[in-house]
Amino acid sequence: MSKEIAHNEENTNISLKLVEQRNGRQEYNNNIAYDEIKKDSKNLNTSIINDKALERLLSYTNYKNLDEIIKDKDNHEENMIKIISLYIAKNASRQGMKDEDLQLESINSLQEYEISIIKDGKQKPVKGGGIRNYGKKQADELKSIDFLITYKDKHIGYITAKVCLGSGGHQDNVLDEITQYCEWSQIQLKSDNNKVYVILYDNLNTSNLYNDIKKKYKNDNLLFTNTQKFKNDFVNWFSNYYKK
C-alpha cells in the first residue's frame, strides 16, 4: 500500500470518527432534553437545552410553556404537526438568495442618474487582484460579487451584499468575507481608481470589529453602507468622486 493511499484512509477514518462522535453527542443531548421535560416541563433548566429553540417552539405554537402543549389533548394533532414542521422546515438563514433579491429590489432606484444595478454572481474576485468570470471555483477565488453597477452601460462598480441578523460564528464569517473583499478592492484601486467597491451590509447589531474594518480600509472609493442608506451614500460618491 502506498503512503498516499494509507494517508487518505487515515483521513477517512478520522472523519468517520468525528461524525460518530458528533452523532453520539447529539443523541446524548436529545436524551438530556427528554429527561428534563419528563422531570418538570413547566420549569426547564435552560442551561442544558437549546433555549432559543424553545422560544421558537412556544412562539410558533402560541403557548406559555411546554407543559401546556403536552397537556392540551384537544389540539394534540395540530401541535404535533407544528412541532414536526419546525423540525423539518428549511432554514431561512441558508436562503441567502432571497435576501439578495430583496436587497437588490430596495437599492435599484437610481434610474434618474442612468444608473443600473444588476445581479451577477459570475464575477469572482481573485486573491492578489483580478477577476475571473469563467470555469469552476478555484482555491484562489473569494466569494462571488453579488451585483454590478453600470452607468450608461459602462461598468463602474461592484457590490458585495451581506445580511447578518445575529452574532457569533456566522457574523465572524461574514466579517471575514468583508475583510477579504476590502483587501481585494484596495489592490484593484491601484490600477483603476474610477470604480466604486460597495459593502452592502444589513445587520441588527453593528460590531466593534465591523467599525474597525471601516476605519482600516477607509477610502473614497470603498463604500460601507446598508440598504436604507445606499442611495444617499452612492449618489454622494457618484457626484463627488466619479470622473465622468
N, C-alpha and C positions, 0 to 999 in steps of 0.2 A: 504493500500500500504506500503510495507517495505521501510526502509530507503535506502537500496541498490538500489531498483528499482527507487525510487524517485531521487536518486543521478545520476543514469545512464540517466534518462530522462532529468535532468537538463543539463548534459554534452552534450547530443544530441541537445537540444535546443540552447545552446551556440554555438555549432559547426555550426548549420544551420544558425544562425545569422551572424557568421563570413563569411560563404560562401556568404550569401546575400549581406553583406557589400562589400566584395571584388568584386563581380559581379557588384554591383552598382557603385563602384569606377571605374571599367574598362569601363563601359558604359559611365560614365561621361568623362573619359579621351578620349574615342573614339570621343565623341561629340566635345570636345575642339579641337582635331586634325582636325576634319572635318571643323569646323568653321574657323580655322586658314588657311586651304588650300583654302577655298572659298574666304577668305578675300584677300590673296596675296600668290599665290602658287609659286611665284618666290623668295620671301624673307620670309621664315618661321622663326618664333621665336623658335629657337631650345631649349629654356629653358622649353617649355611647350609640347614638343613632344619627342619621342624616337629618338634622333639624330643618334644613331648607326644603328637603323633600316632603317632610311632614307639613310644613307651611303650605306647600303647593297642593298637597292632598286635601287639606282642610278647606283651603280656598276654593278648590275646584268642586268639591262635594258640598260645600256650604254647611259645614258642621264646626262646632267649637272644639271638639276633641275626638280622639279615636273611639272612645267608649260609646259616644253617641252613634257613630257609624256602625259599630259592631252590634249594638243592641236594637237598631232600627230594623226590625224584621219586616215591616211593611214595605220598605224600599230596598230590600236585600238585593234583588236582581239589578236594579238601576245602579246601586252603589258598586256592585261588583263590576259592572260594565265600565263605570267611570274609573275605578281603580286600575283595571286592566288597560284602559285607554291611556292613562298616564304612563304606564309601564312600557307600552309598545309604540307610542307616538314618536314620530320623527323629532329630533332635537332642533328647535328653531335656530339655535346659535350656530348650527352647522349648515344653515341655508343662507350663506353669505351673499349668494347671487341675488336673492330677493332684496337684501339690504342695499346692494349696489344699485338695483333698479330704482328704488325709492330715492336714493341719493342723487342719481342722475336726473330723474324727473324733477327734483327740487332745485337743482343748480343750473339746469339747461334753460336759462331765461335771459340770454344776452343777445337775442336776435337784433335788437336796436343798434348794437355795436358791430353787427355782422360776424358775431362770434358763435360758433357751434361747438358743442361738446359731444363726442361720440364714444360709445362703448367699444373697447378694443380687446384686450386680453391676449393679443398676439405679440405685442412688443415686449420683449424680455430683456431687462437690463442685465448687463454682464459685469461681474466683479472686475474692477480695474478700468472700467469705462467701456462705452459702446452699447449697442443694442442688437439683439438677434431676433429675427422675426420668422424663423423657419425651423423645421426639424423638431425632434423630441427634446424635452427638457434635459439640459446638461448640468454637470456639477457646478459650473462657474456662473450659473444664472441665478438672479434674485427673483423675488415674486414678480409676476407679470404686472405691467402697468394697466390700470383699470380703464382710464379714459384718456382720450386725446383731445387737445384744444386746437381749433382751427379758426383762422381769421381770413375771410375772403378765399377760402380753400387752401390757405397756406398754413402749414402745421407750426404752431407757436408754443406748444407746451404739453406737459404730461401731468396726469393726476393719479396718485395712489390713494385709494379710498379705504378707510378703516372704520370699523364700528366696534366699540368696546363698552359693554354695559355693566361690567363688574371689575373686580380686582383679582389679584393672584396670578396664576400661571399664564392664563390667556392674555391678560394685559401685558405681562412681561414679553410674551412672544410678539404681540402687536408692536410694542415699543422697539423691540429688537429689529423688526422689519422696517420700521420708520427710520431707525438709525442707519441701516444699510442703504435705504433709498437716499438719505441725505448725503452719505459718503459718495454714492454714485453720482448724485446731482452735482456735487462740487467738482468732480472730475469732468463732467460734461460741460459745465460752465466755463472751463478753461479754454475750450475750443469753440463754444457758441454761447455768448452771454446775452443773446436776444431771445431766449426762451424762458418760460416760467416753469418751475417744478413745484407742484402743489401737493401738500399733505392735507388731505381732507379727512379730518379725524373727529368723528362724533362719539362722544363719551359722556358718561354721567359723572365721573369723578376724575378731574384732572390731577394727575400725579406730579410729585416733585420731579421725578425723572423726566417726564414729558417737558416740563418747563426748562429743565437743564438742557435737554436736546435742542429746544428752540433757541436758547442762548448760545449754545456751542456752534450751531450751524446758521446763525443769523446772516441773511444775505438778501439783498433787494429782489433777487430772482428766485428765492426759495420761500414759498408762501405757506405758512402754517395757518390753517383755518378750519371751519366746520361748515356744515350745510347751511345753517342760518346766516352766517357771516360771509359766506363765499362771494356773493355778488358784489357787495361793497368792497371787500378786500381785493377781488380780482380787478374790478373797474379802477381802483386806485393804482394797482400795478400797471394796468394797460395804459392808463392816462399819463402816468409819470415816468415809467421805465421802458415801455416797449418802443423800439425805434421803428416807426412805420416807413 
